Amino acid sequence: MSNSISGKCLCGALKYEFDAGEWVIALCHCAKCQISSGSVFSYNACIPASSFRLLSPPASVTVYRTEGPLQESGHPSLRNFCNVCGSTCWTQCETGPDTETRYVKMGTVVKDGQEGFWGSKPVVEVYRKGNEVGWVPRLAGGDESG
């Protein structure tokens, strides 16, 4: 599709696409995203669930349910990753107000033939308070929630 953006895991066994319409780029600083990404934040495209399409067989996806004291939203999330290489490709909330959003990991996005698409600047940060790392500056002009 010419109006879609695709993505894949590290080994290519897990592929997806989503409509290239409205999307918001966000950094999540919650402890679960820090652990899952192995970094100080997760870099995500927040897209409507209705625009997300899994291109690989559903059996290629493993879902890990995260909850507990480090889940800042208070709602369990579902981390979707490749059965073969273990790359997390997207996260979704199981309950709560954000169940109709998919948080696609920007490092898995392929745009214009470029893997690891980093061309979109984040416009919002979530769950920074209490998880802040001093050497990571706040987004200039960005919104913050959580």
Backbone as ProteinMPNN parsed JSONL, in Angstrom:
{"seq_chain_A": "MSNSISGKCLCGALKYEFDAGEWVIALCHCAKCQISSGSVFSYNACIPASSFRLLSPPASVTVYRTEGPLQESGHPSLRNFCNVCGSTCWTQCETGPDTETRYVKMGTVVKDGQEGFWGSKPVVEVYRKGNEVGWVPRLAGGDESG", "coords_chain_A": {"N_chain_A": [[0.835, -1.193, 0.0], [0.546, 2.201, -0.82], [-0.023, 4.246, 0.945], [0.809, 3.463, 3.438], [2.842, 2.563, 6.235], [5.5, 0.452, 6.923], [6.848, -2.165, 9.031], [9.222, -4.19, 10.828], [10.655, -6.946, 12.625], [13.959, -7.656, 13.968], [14.943, -9.986, 12.653], [13.16, -10.269, 10.57], [11.013, -12.003, 10.542], [8.656, -11.215, 11.745], [6.291, -9.063, 10.647], [4.612, -5.981, 9.988], [2.171, -3.403, 9.267], [0.979, -0.007, 9.097], [-1.483, 2.556, 8.705], [-0.547, 5.589, 7.133], [-1.557, 7.882, 8.253], [-2.724, 10.105, 10.726], [-0.488, 10.24, 13.377], [1.201, 10.119, 16.47], [4.279, 10.884, 17.848], [5.931, 9.617, 20.569], [7.801, 9.64, 23.629], [8.29, 7.251, 26.066], [8.882, 7.048, 29.443], [8.437, 5.218, 31.419], [9.131, 2.707, 33.896], [8.786, 0.048, 33.0], [8.952, 0.301, 30.202], [11.561, 1.217, 30.05], [12.969, -1.043, 30.939], [12.116, -2.968, 29.057], [13.018, -1.839, 26.625], [15.69, -1.563, 27.068], [16.847, 0.842, 27.465], [16.775, 4.391, 28.323], [14.336, 5.378, 27.697], [11.382, 4.641, 25.734], [10.844, 4.853, 22.288], [8.206, 5.747, 20.438], [5.618, 5.29, 17.961], [2.465, 6.378, 18.205], [-0.455, 5.008, 17.367], [-3.77, 4.594, 15.951], [-5.487, 1.608, 16.811], [-7.092, 0.55, 14.841], [-5.805, 1.128, 12.468], [-3.639, -0.493, 12.332], [-2.001, -3.366, 11.057], [-1.22, -6.734, 11.141], [1.111, -8.443, 9.284], [2.448, -10.834, 9.207], [2.029, -14.338, 10.059], [-0.192, -14.848, 12.838], [0.882, -16.614, 14.71], [3.564, -16.001, 14.79], [4.0, -14.11, 16.648], [4.718, -13.408, 20.007], [3.162, -12.692, 23.054], [3.696, -10.75, 25.844], [2.557, -10.136, 29.019], [2.606, -7.324, 30.977], [2.533, -6.035, 34.23], [1.925, -4.661, 37.497], [3.845, -3.09, 40.184], [5.594, -1.385, 38.801], [4.285, -0.517, 36.59], [3.313, 2.285, 35.45], [0.9, 3.389, 34.425], [-1.062, 1.974, 35.663], [-2.51, 0.087, 34.412], [-2.516, -3.145, 32.903], [-0.148, -3.989, 30.351], [0.408, -5.179, 27.01], [3.066, -6.608, 25.545], [4.309, -7.08, 22.417], [6.181, -9.331, 20.648], [8.722, -10.784, 18.492], [8.81, -14.271, 17.878], [11.153, -15.479, 17.069], [13.556, -13.758, 17.027], [13.13, -12.086, 19.185], [12.626, -9.335, 19.176], [10.871, -6.536, 20.351], [8.017, -5.264, 18.932], [5.621, -3.804, 19.119], [3.48, -2.322, 21.615], [0.569, -2.611, 23.608], [-2.214, -1.436, 25.53], [-3.949, -3.417, 27.838], [-6.218, -2.935, 29.34], [-8.167, -0.04, 30.339], [-8.039, 3.492, 29.32], [-6.552, 3.568, 26.932], [-6.768, 1.37, 25.2], [-7.317, 1.227, 22.507], [-5.126, 2.041, 21.113], [-2.009, 1.563, 19.511], [1.34, 1.164, 20.346], [3.859, 1.545, 18.542], [7.135, 0.485, 18.159], [9.584, 2.657, 17.256], [12.12, 2.006, 16.296], [11.683, -0.277, 14.842], [10.4, 0.417, 12.583], [10.114, 0.761, 9.06], [10.768, 2.997, 6.6], [10.485, 4.431, 3.456], [12.349, 2.599, 2.522], [14.291, 2.645, 4.466], [15.61, 1.144, 7.269], [14.922, 1.122, 10.809], [13.677, 3.68, 11.296], [14.202, 6.922, 12.101], [13.332, 9.459, 11.691], [11.232, 11.038, 12.665], [10.343, 13.492, 14.944], [9.841, 13.297, 18.431], [6.889, 14.418, 20.109], [5.676, 14.353, 22.516], [6.12, 13.407, 25.935], [5.857, 10.765, 28.237], [5.306, 9.653, 31.587], [7.687, 10.617, 32.713], [8.333, 11.893, 35.106], [9.841, 11.021, 38.082], [11.152, 8.938, 36.849], [13.17, 10.044, 35.589], [16.196, 10.715, 33.852], [19.072, 12.43, 34.388], [20.825, 13.353, 32.302], [19.322, 13.324, 30.024], [17.751, 15.583, 28.143], [14.7, 17.509, 28.493], [12.0, 17.481, 26.113], [12.041, 20.108, 23.834], [9.471, 22.3, 23.721], [7.736, 20.185, 23.841], [4.939, 18.182, 24.949], [4.024, 16.92, 28.178], [2.924, 14.146, 29.999], [1.455, 12.126, 32.573]], "CA_chain_A": [[0.0, 0.0, 0.0], [1.355, 3.405, -0.9], [-0.314, 5.107, 2.076], [1.072, 2.757, 4.678], [4.215, 2.476, 6.72], [5.713, -0.93, 7.346], [7.858, -2.391, 10.042], [9.602, -5.589, 11.0], [11.596, -7.255, 13.696], [15.354, -7.759, 13.56], [15.179, -11.086, 11.709], [12.214, -10.167, 9.467], [9.923, -12.98, 10.638], [7.457, -10.517, 12.203], [6.093, -7.856, 9.834], [3.355, -5.286, 10.196], [2.059, -2.11, 8.607], [-0.093, 0.832, 9.609], [-1.823, 3.675, 7.833], [0.342, 6.742, 7.3], [-2.373, 9.046, 8.615], [-2.305, 10.801, 11.942], [0.216, 9.496, 14.396], [1.918, 10.959, 17.417], [5.523, 10.261, 18.285], [6.057, 9.833, 22.011], [8.812, 8.955, 24.42], [7.759, 6.766, 27.333], [9.95, 6.878, 30.421], [8.03, 4.325, 32.514], [10.139, 1.696, 34.219], [8.603, -1.136, 32.157], [9.524, 0.603, 28.878], [13.013, 1.267, 30.2], [13.454, -2.419, 31.008], [11.835, -3.635, 27.783], [13.834, -1.285, 25.539], [17.107, -1.553, 27.428], [17.286, 2.229, 27.352], [16.15, 5.289, 29.295], [12.963, 5.611, 27.266], [10.944, 3.936, 24.54], [10.527, 5.805, 21.206], [7.013, 5.095, 19.906], [4.576, 5.899, 17.133], [1.163, 6.065, 18.807], [-1.369, 4.938, 16.233], [-5.037, 3.918, 16.257], [-5.469, 0.159, 16.601], [-7.801, 0.243, 13.593], [-4.932, 1.308, 11.302], [-2.535, -1.444, 12.463], [-2.245, -4.671, 10.452], [-0.16, -7.734, 11.237], [1.31, -9.081, 7.985], [2.963, -12.181, 9.45], [1.052, -15.192, 10.746], [-0.307, -14.536, 14.271], [1.743, -17.513, 15.489], [4.928, -15.458, 14.848], [4.018, -13.109, 17.721], [4.535, -13.793, 21.405], [2.664, -11.564, 23.835], [4.072, -10.781, 27.251], [1.695, -9.235, 29.789], [3.316, -6.656, 32.075], [1.705, -5.331, 35.203], [2.613, -4.594, 38.769], [4.163, -1.78, 40.758], [6.357, -0.526, 37.892], [3.425, -0.143, 35.458], [2.837, 3.592, 35.893], [-0.475, 3.679, 34.025], [-1.976, 1.22, 36.497], [-3.186, -0.897, 33.567], [-1.595, -4.106, 32.284], [0.142, -3.778, 28.929], [0.767, -6.372, 26.26], [4.241, -6.358, 24.717], [4.257, -8.021, 21.303], [7.529, -9.5, 20.124], [8.98, -11.879, 17.553], [9.154, -15.58, 18.449], [12.47, -15.926, 16.635], [14.669, -12.91, 17.467], [12.79, -11.425, 20.441], [12.422, -7.885, 19.047], [9.551, -5.997, 20.669], [7.593, -4.421, 17.81], [4.602, -2.87, 19.581], [2.86, -2.534, 22.914], [-0.805, -2.13, 23.686], [-2.797, -1.548, 26.863], [-4.985, -4.447, 27.906], [-7.409, -2.292, 29.902], [-8.002, 1.398, 30.525], [-8.463, 4.394, 28.243], [-5.708, 3.514, 25.738], [-6.795, 0.046, 24.573], [-7.452, 1.36, 21.052], [-3.884, 2.616, 20.601], [-0.84, 0.684, 19.429], [2.58, 1.91, 20.542], [4.807, 0.871, 17.662], [8.518, 0.857, 18.469], [10.098, 3.34, 16.065], [13.296, 1.313, 15.768], [11.267, -1.382, 13.98], [9.704, 0.992, 11.427], [10.856, 0.894, 7.804], [10.112, 4.029, 5.788], [11.265, 4.755, 2.258], [13.449, 1.645, 2.419], [15.246, 2.828, 5.555], [15.308, 0.443, 8.51], [15.185, 1.934, 11.991], [13.29, 5.034, 10.897], [14.346, 7.859, 13.211], [13.118, 10.79, 11.144], [10.141, 11.796, 13.264], [10.677, 14.022, 16.254], [8.804, 13.114, 19.438], [6.186, 15.642, 20.513], [5.151, 14.175, 23.87], [6.816, 12.485, 26.827], [4.98, 10.271, 29.295], [5.88, 9.001, 32.767], [9.057, 11.07, 32.945], [8.486, 12.239, 36.519], [10.23, 9.883, 38.901], [11.98, 8.019, 36.062], [14.024, 10.94, 34.821], [17.64, 10.558, 33.822], [19.528, 13.812, 34.325], [21.507, 13.755, 31.07], [18.368, 13.342, 28.91], [16.991, 16.849, 28.254], [13.272, 17.49, 28.164], [11.696, 17.897, 24.742], [11.757, 21.521, 23.658], [8.133, 22.5, 23.193], [6.952, 18.948, 23.908], [3.982, 18.012, 26.032], [4.352, 15.854, 29.099], [1.796, 13.655, 30.771], [1.775, 10.984, 33.439]], "C_chain_A": [[0.871, 1.244, 0.0], [1.116, 4.35, 0.273], [-0.11, 4.398, 3.403], [2.566, 2.784, 4.985], [4.389, 1.066, 7.252], [6.773, -1.001, 8.428], [8.125, -3.868, 10.17], [10.543, -5.727, 12.181], [13.011, -7.36, 13.124], [15.591, -8.834, 12.508], [14.22, -11.078, 10.519], [11.058, -11.153, 9.518], [8.602, -12.337, 11.042], [7.352, -9.197, 11.444], [4.706, -7.291, 10.087], [3.322, -4.054, 9.319], [0.955, -1.328, 9.294], [-0.298, 1.996, 8.656], [-0.959, 4.883, 8.169], [-0.445, 8.02, 7.598], [-1.826, 9.73, 9.848], [-1.635, 9.837, 12.911], [0.987, 10.487, 15.247], [3.162, 10.2, 17.832], [5.744, 10.636, 19.75], [7.239, 9.066, 22.581], [8.147, 8.519, 25.718], [8.933, 6.457, 28.252], [9.57, 5.918, 31.542], [9.079, 3.225, 32.702], [10.007, 0.454, 33.338], [9.156, -0.896, 30.749], [11.041, 0.697, 28.945], [13.594, -0.151, 30.195], [13.296, -3.115, 29.657], [12.74, -3.153, 26.658], [15.329, -1.367, 25.815], [17.699, -0.166, 27.35], [16.551, 3.085, 28.378], [14.743, 5.709, 28.904], [12.668, 4.737, 26.059], [10.455, 4.981, 23.542], [9.416, 5.172, 20.374], [6.224, 5.953, 18.933], [3.257, 5.446, 17.738], [0.126, 6.155, 17.695], [-2.69, 4.288, 16.652], [-4.933, 2.426, 15.942], [-6.115, -0.213, 15.272], [-6.92, 0.401, 12.361], [-3.763, 0.33, 11.292], [-2.916, -2.791, 11.857], [-1.006, -5.557, 10.608], [-0.066, -8.435, 9.892], [1.818, -10.513, 8.107], [1.867, -13.031, 10.091], [0.998, -14.847, 12.237], [0.594, -15.407, 15.147], [3.182, -17.005, 15.585], [5.1, -14.448, 15.986], [3.862, -13.787, 19.076], [4.121, -12.543, 22.151], [3.067, -11.772, 25.287], [3.259, -9.727, 27.987], [2.495, -8.655, 30.948], [2.316, -5.939, 32.956], [2.519, -5.198, 36.467], [3.023, -3.193, 39.146], [4.94, -0.853, 39.824], [5.546, -0.106, 36.672], [2.724, 1.159, 35.825], [1.394, 3.9, 35.53], [-1.482, 3.008, 34.947], [-2.739, 0.163, 35.72], [-2.163, -1.859, 32.99], [-1.358, -3.759, 30.812], [0.583, -5.102, 28.315], [1.912, -6.016, 25.324], [4.325, -7.469, 23.684], [5.632, -8.117, 20.661], [7.649, -10.745, 19.266], [9.384, -13.146, 18.296], [10.585, -15.992, 18.158], [13.581, -15.083, 17.258], [14.387, -12.145, 18.763], [12.588, -9.93, 20.364], [11.004, -7.5, 19.432], [9.169, -5.035, 19.559], [6.501, -3.433, 18.197], [4.087, -3.299, 20.948], [1.437, -2.02, 22.824], [-1.282, -2.287, 25.119], [-3.913, -2.572, 26.833], [-6.307, -3.878, 28.421], [-7.142, -0.792, 29.994], [-8.335, 2.198, 29.285], [-7.687, 4.255, 26.932], [-5.727, 2.16, 25.021], [-6.889, 0.115, 23.058], [-6.246, 2.042, 20.418], [-2.821, 1.535, 20.557], [0.387, 1.578, 19.526], [3.676, 1.162, 19.789], [6.211, 1.389, 17.963], [9.183, 1.404, 17.207], [11.346, 2.694, 15.482], [12.952, 0.155, 14.853], [10.59, -0.886, 12.7], [10.645, 1.09, 10.234], [10.102, 1.921, 6.964], [11.042, 4.4, 4.646], [12.507, 3.87, 2.148], [14.474, 1.73, 3.529], [14.789, 2.054, 6.787], [15.626, 1.342, 9.681], [14.888, 3.395, 11.725], [13.289, 5.975, 12.097], [14.043, 9.283, 12.783], [12.041, 11.62, 11.786], [10.49, 12.201, 14.685], [9.533, 13.768, 17.227], [8.178, 14.453, 19.83], [5.599, 15.531, 21.913], [6.036, 13.193, 24.625], [5.822, 12.045, 27.893], [5.794, 9.564, 30.37], [7.347, 9.359, 32.996], [9.31, 11.306, 34.434], [8.772, 10.979, 37.337], [11.105, 8.864, 38.182], [13.033, 8.782, 35.272], [15.498, 10.584, 34.945], [18.2, 11.944, 33.534], [20.154, 14.251, 33.016], [20.596, 13.727, 29.851], [17.541, 14.622, 29.039], [15.513, 16.636, 27.928], [13.088, 17.927, 26.717], [11.405, 19.388, 24.719], [10.376, 21.66, 23.03], [7.259, 21.269, 23.242], [5.991, 18.947, 25.067], [4.455, 16.893, 26.937], [3.086, 15.427, 29.836], [2.266, 12.498, 31.619], [2.724, 11.33, 34.534]], "O_chain_A": [[1.84, 1.321, 0.755], [1.975, 5.181, 0.569], [-0.788, 4.703, 4.384], [3.409, 2.998, 4.114], [3.519, 0.549, 7.952], [7.488, -0.036, 8.7], [7.357, -4.698, 9.683], [11.136, -4.759, 12.659], [13.218, -7.17, 11.925], [16.357, -8.62, 11.569], [14.441, -11.806, 9.552], [10.205, -11.146, 8.631], [7.537, -12.861, 10.715], [8.209, -8.323, 11.577], [3.756, -8.024, 10.363], [4.323, -3.698, 8.698], [0.107, -1.896, 9.982], [0.6, 2.368, 7.901], [-0.677, 5.161, 9.334], [-0.023, 9.114, 7.224], [-0.617, 9.912, 9.993], [-2.158, 8.764, 13.214], [1.372, 11.56, 14.784], [3.1, 9.008, 18.133], [5.743, 11.812, 20.115], [7.62, 8.003, 22.091], [7.511, 9.328, 26.394], [9.848, 5.713, 27.897], [10.304, 5.807, 32.524], [9.809, 2.873, 31.775], [11.02, -0.137, 32.963], [9.762, -1.794, 30.164], [11.732, 0.302, 28.006], [14.591, -0.417, 29.525], [14.22, -3.769, 29.173], [13.183, -3.949, 25.83], [16.14, -1.253, 24.896], [18.909, -0.006, 27.188], [15.795, 2.568, 29.202], [14.036, 6.33, 29.697], [13.57, 4.17, 25.443], [9.727, 5.9, 23.917], [9.646, 4.18, 19.683], [6.167, 7.176, 19.06], [2.969, 4.25, 17.775], [-0.136, 7.229, 17.153], [-2.721, 3.514, 17.608], [-4.359, 2.036, 14.925], [-5.718, -1.195, 14.646], [-7.249, -0.138, 11.304], [-2.975, 0.321, 10.345], [-4.008, -3.304, 12.103], [0.105, -5.167, 10.249], [-1.062, -8.97, 9.406], [1.63, -11.315, 7.193], [0.887, -12.495, 10.608], [2.037, -14.579, 12.841], [1.02, -14.972, 16.217], [3.955, -17.528, 16.388], [6.211, -13.989, 16.253], [2.986, -14.63, 19.266], [4.66, -11.462, 21.915], [2.814, -12.822, 25.879], [3.275, -8.555, 27.614], [3.0, -9.39, 31.796], [1.371, -5.315, 32.473], [3.687, -5.586, 36.5], [2.608, -2.221, 38.515], [4.943, 0.359, 40.038], [6.066, 0.594, 35.803], [1.66, 1.14, 36.444], [0.723, 4.617, 36.272], [-2.638, 3.427, 35.008], [-3.529, -0.582, 36.3], [-1.062, -1.447, 32.626], [-2.264, -3.293, 30.121], [1.06, -6.007, 29.0], [1.742, -5.208, 24.411], [4.403, -8.649, 24.027], [6.182, -7.122, 20.189], [6.8, -11.636, 19.304], [10.193, -13.105, 19.222], [11.173, -16.768, 18.911], [14.454, -15.619, 17.94], [15.312, -11.611, 19.374], [12.394, -9.294, 21.4], [10.041, -8.063, 18.911], [9.906, -4.092, 19.272], [6.457, -2.328, 17.656], [4.23, -4.446, 21.372], [1.141, -1.105, 22.055], [-0.813, -3.166, 25.842], [-4.726, -2.591, 25.909], [-7.381, -4.294, 27.986], [-6.024, -0.336, 29.755], [-8.853, 1.656, 28.308], [-8.129, 4.779, 25.91], [-4.782, 1.841, 24.3], [-6.566, -0.864, 22.385], [-6.339, 2.564, 19.307], [-2.74, 0.693, 21.452], [0.465, 2.618, 18.872], [4.329, 0.268, 20.329], [6.436, 2.598, 18.014], [9.324, 0.693, 16.212], [11.603, 2.825, 14.285], [13.826, -0.356, 14.154], [10.246, -1.687, 11.83], [11.814, 1.451, 10.372], [8.927, 1.729, 6.653], [12.23, 4.651, 4.847], [13.575, 4.325, 1.738], [15.436, 0.962, 3.538], [13.691, 2.289, 7.293], [16.485, 2.219, 9.585], [15.751, 4.253, 11.907], [12.467, 5.835, 13.002], [14.46, 10.227, 13.454], [11.931, 12.809, 11.488], [10.876, 11.376, 15.514], [8.373, 13.997, 16.885], [8.853, 15.481, 19.874], [5.079, 16.512, 22.443], [6.619, 12.278, 24.044], [5.038, 12.853, 28.392], [6.83, 8.96, 30.093], [8.146, 8.522, 33.415], [10.371, 10.962, 34.955], [8.026, 10.002, 37.278], [11.73, 8.019, 38.823], [13.699, 8.227, 34.398], [15.974, 10.202, 36.014], [17.836, 12.564, 32.534], [20.028, 15.417, 32.644], [21.033, 14.066, 28.752], [16.717, 14.735, 29.946], [15.138, 15.72, 27.197], [13.917, 18.652, 26.166], [10.6, 19.873, 25.514], [10.149, 21.181, 21.919], [6.139, 21.297, 22.733], [6.206, 19.64, 26.061], [5.204, 16.016, 26.507], [2.281, 16.264, 30.243], [3.35, 11.955, 31.404], [3.08, 10.468, 35.337]]}, "name": "protein", "num_of_chains": 1, "seq": "MSNSISGKCLCGALKYEFDAGEWVIALCHCAKCQISSGSVFSYNACIPASSFRLLSPPASVTVYRTEGPLQESGHPSLRNFCNVCGSTCWTQCETGPDTETRYVKMGTVVKDGQEGFWGSKPVVEVYRKGNEVGWVPRLAGGDESG"}
